Amino acid sequence: MDLFSRSWPALRTAVAELRDEDFAWPSGCTGWLVRDLVCHPVIDAQDVPITLVTPADTQPTRDAVTYWNLVEAPNGEDPLDALTVRLAAAYEEPWLLKFHLDDVGSAAGRAAALADPAVRVGTRGEVLTTGDYLAAYVLEWTLHHLDLIAHLPDAAEPPAEGLARSRELLERIAGAAFPPSFSDEDALLIGTGRRAPTDAEKAELGGSATPLRLPLVLG
């Protein structure tokens, strides 16, 4: 929960500091501009308070790791992906998109701060504790923060503790660890297919005791 309260404001602050021209740059998500990438957490931010007020009275079926499924790499045909691009274009002015993210994002942050981590909630047909639900989103926010700044070298990076926790979650999802020489950021980028490994990195990955099957595409 503490990491959620750091990673989410960090992402929103990075968006707030973008220049208008930055919205037309490509993001780290293939096929998405920064504008499209910013629109995605607007949608996710609405899901947070909805989930937090959807209590469940059965035992958890997922946790922060099993919340994520490994899926096929996107091919551009997913209706939600297409909707995100169209919705982002509808904002027309970057300040409108910034305002909406700040508006719903602030509400999501307040709802998370008030939540009891032990309470069980339902989302996507599954049940998990509030603490696990918000912990899962640390990985989401951190990856998208990296996507946001992929071609914006002057933008602020995600919090170090969020990067470390996201790497840990990704390794648990994969069932194997990245080489110790990999930075947390490189492990996340390479692990999720956002960056191709160098020859030296490939050699290290191939020498791991438990081979990693990459990329890991989460859904």
Secondary structure, 3 states (H helix, E strand, C coil): CHHHHHHHHHHHHHHHCCCHHHHHCECCCCCCEHHHHHHHHHHHHHHHHHHHCCECCCCCCCCCCCCCCECCCCCCCCHHHHHHHHHHHHCCCHHHHHHHHHHHHHHHHHHHHHCCCCCEEEECCEEEEHHHHHHHHHHHHHHHHHHHCCCCCCCCCCCHHHHHHHHHHHHHHHCCCCCCCCCHHHHHHHHCCCCCCCHHHHHHHHCCCCCCCCCCCEC
